[in-house]
Amino acid sequence: MKPDYLKGCGLAFGAALLWGVSGTAGQFLFAHRGINTEWLVAVRMLMAGGLMLGFVALRAPRDLFTVWTNKTDALRMAVFGLFGMLAVQYTYFAAINASNAATATVLQYTGPVLIVGWFAWQKKRWPTPFELLCVAMAVAGTFFMVTHGSLNSLSISKMALVWGLTSAVALAFYSIQPLKLMSCYSPPIVIGWGMLIGGLALSAIHPPWAMAGTWDAPAIGAFAFVIVFGTLIPFYAYLTAVRIVGPETSSLLACAEPLAAALIGIIWLGTRFGLYDWLGTALILATVISLSLRKQEPAPIKIE
């Protein structure tokens, strides 16, 4: 096995682990330090987007504003920032706040099933038996996670379920909508502007200077982790991995994220994760892995 291939796999796997830990760090800030969800998402997007665009300005300053010179691309970028990047970021952290990082991450991973359904509809064809099996597995996995096998009650709150499934829809949208932008501009430009637009929009609802909660050393450390190790480093590592080993292998290795979120949550925060939770997680991850191995549609643009 070539060293570059091993390097790419290691980068993708490491990015997934960091994303999983980042979600748990967000859970810690919400549950134990009273940090506001809107504030965290807004500041995270502003800082990460600003730093990402700063990196582009240093490496390729002429490319920084090119997306805004074309009216069609500018409109696509605005839509991506508001209904793609902002939606997927906010719904994910809202789901964490309503439940826990592991549950939110696993529910979001039903998004690739929606992507398969979209491409089947776009091509005006019925889903294949394999795709229908994947849908059934994802539905069964979600059922076990949110009901623990009971038809009469939910094991998580209704808001957690709503935010989790909305996060999956947002993931599907933001994985499909910017494909034309990504074919014309580098990923850091698209993601950087998307984050900045989303952060500015959310700042109108909750200004970055309106800080709340308890800010001690652990809170500052968790916040710094979300920004640096939960956004900038894994994003760069994942994109590097995609260039080395391809999107299919990278997205496959990214499936380590829900497992990382679950294990860190159990060890660090004492998150309860029972048999049905593990069963649901296994079914949903098996769905994502199966779809990745098929190599049919573009892999989601992953950034948590």
Residue pairs with C-beta under 8 A, 6 or more apart in sequence:
4 244
5 244
5 245
7 244
8 240
8 241
8 243
8 244
8 245
8 249
8 250
9 241
9 245
9 249
9 253
11 237
11 238
11 240
11 241
11 244
12 237
12 238
12 241
12 242
12 245
12 249
12 250
12 253
12 254
13 253
13 256
14 234
14 237
15 233
15 234
15 235
15 237
15 238
15 241
15 254
15 302
16 234
16 253
16 254
16 255
16 256
16 257
16 260
17 256
17 257
17 260
18 229
18 230
18 233
18 234
18 237
19 230
19 234
19 254
19 257
19 260
19 261
19 302
19 304
20 101
20 105
20 256
20 257
20 258
20 259
20 260
20 261
20 262
20 263
20 264
21 225
21 229
21 230
21 260
21 261
21 264
22 225
22 226
22 229
22 230
22 231
22 234
22 304
23 92
23 96
23 101
23 102
23 104
23 105
23 230
23 257
23 261
23 304
24 101
24 102
24 261
24 264
24 265
24 268
24 269
25 222
25 223
25 225
25 226
25 230
26 40
26 93
26 96
26 97
26 101
26 222
26 226
26 230
27 96
27 97
27 100
27 101
27 265
27 269
27 271
28 218
28 222
28 268
28 269
29 35
29 40
29 213
29 219
29 222
29 223
29 226
30 37
30 40
30 93
30 96
30 97
31 97
31 269
32 269
33 213
33 214
33 215
33 216
33 218
33 219
33 222
34 212
34 213
34 214
35 212
35 213
35 219
35 223
36 206
36 212
36 213
37 90
37 93
37 94
37 97
38 90
38 202
38 205
38 206
39 206
39 208
39 210
39 211
39 212
40 93
40 223
40 226
41 86
41 89
41 90
41 93
41 199
41 202
42 199
42 202
42 203
42 205
42 206
42 208
43 199
43 208
44 89
44 199
44 226
44 227
44 231
45 85
45 86
45 89
45 195
45 196
45 198
45 199
45 202
46 195
46 196
46 199
46 200
46 203
46 208
47 199
47 227
48 195
48 227
48 231
48 232
48 235
49 191
49 192
49 193
49 194
49 195
49 196
49 197
49 198
49 199
50 192
50 196
51 232
52 188
52 191
52 192
52 195
52 232
52 235
53 64
53 188
53 189
53 192
53 193
53 196
55 188
55 192
56 63
56 64
56 186
56 188
56 189
56 192
57 64
60 186
63 185
63 186
63 189
64 189
66 185
66 189
67 73
67 74
67 77
67 181
67 184
67 185
67 189
67 190
67 193
68 74
68 77
73 181
73 184
73 185
76 177
76 178
76 180
76 181
77 181
77 190
77 193
77 194
77 197
78 197
79 177
80 174
80 177
80 178
80 181
80 190
80 194
80 197
81 193
81 194
81 195
81 196
81 197
81 198
81 201
82 197
82 198
82 201
83 173
83 174
83 177
84 170
84 173
84 174
84 177
84 178
84 194
85 174
85 191
85 194
85 195
85 197
85 198
86 197
86 198
86 199
86 201
86 202
87 166
87 170
87 173
87 174
88 167
88 170
88 171
88 173
88 174
89 195
89 198
90 202
91 163
91 166
91 167
91 170
92 104
92 105
92 108
92 167
92 170
92 304
93 104
94 163
94 167
95 103
95 104
95 107
95 108
95 160
95 163
95 164
95 166
95 167
96 104
98 104
98 156
98 157
98 159
98 160
98 163
99 156
99 157
99 160
99 164
100 265
100 269
100 271
101 261
101 264
101 265
101 271
102 258
102 261
102 262
102 265
102 266
102 271
102 273
102 277
102 281
103 145
103 156
103 160
103 164
103 277
104 160
104 163
104 164
104 167
104 261
105 257
105 258
105 261
105 304
106 141
106 145
106 258
106 262
106 280
106 281
106 284
106 285
107 142
107 145
107 146
107 161
107 164
107 165
107 167
107 168
108 164
108 167
108 168
108 171
109 168
109 255
109 257
109 258
109 284
109 285
109 288
110 138
110 141
110 142
110 165
110 168
110 284
110 287
111 167
111 168
111 169
111 170
111 171
111 172
111 175
111 300
112 171
112 172
112 287
112 288
112 291
112 300
113 134
113 135
113 138
113 168
113 287
113 291
114 168
114 169
114 171
114 172
115 172
115 175
115 176
115 297
115 300
116 127
116 131
116 134
116 135
116 291
116 296
116 297
117 127
117 131
117 135
118 172
118 176
119 296
119 297
120 126
120 127
120 131
127 135
130 290
130 294
134 287
134 290
134 291
137 283
137 284
137 286
137 287
137 290
138 283
138 284
138 287
140 280
140 283
141 279
141 280
141 281
141 282
141 283
141 284
141 286
141 287
142 165
142 280
142 284
143 280
144 276
144 277
144 279
144 280
144 283
145 155
145 156
145 276
145 277
145 280
145 281
145 284
146 154
146 155
146 156
146 161
146 280
147 153
147 154
147 155
147 276
148 155
148 274
148 276
148 277
149 276
154 161
155 276
155 277
156 164
171 300
172 300
174 301
175 298
175 299
175 300
175 301
176 298
178 190
178 194
178 301
179 298
181 190
182 190
182 301
187 239
187 301
188 239
191 235
191 301
191 303
213 219
230 304
231 303
234 303
234 304
235 303
238 250
238 254
238 302
238 303
241 249
241 250
241 253
242 250
242 299
247 298
247 299
248 292
248 293
248 295
248 299
250 299
250 302
251 288
251 292
251 299
251 300
251 302
252 289
252 292
252 293
254 302
255 285
255 288
255 289
255 292
257 304
258 281
258 284
258 285
259 281
259 285
262 271
262 273
262 277
262 281
265 271
265 273
266 273
291 297
292 299
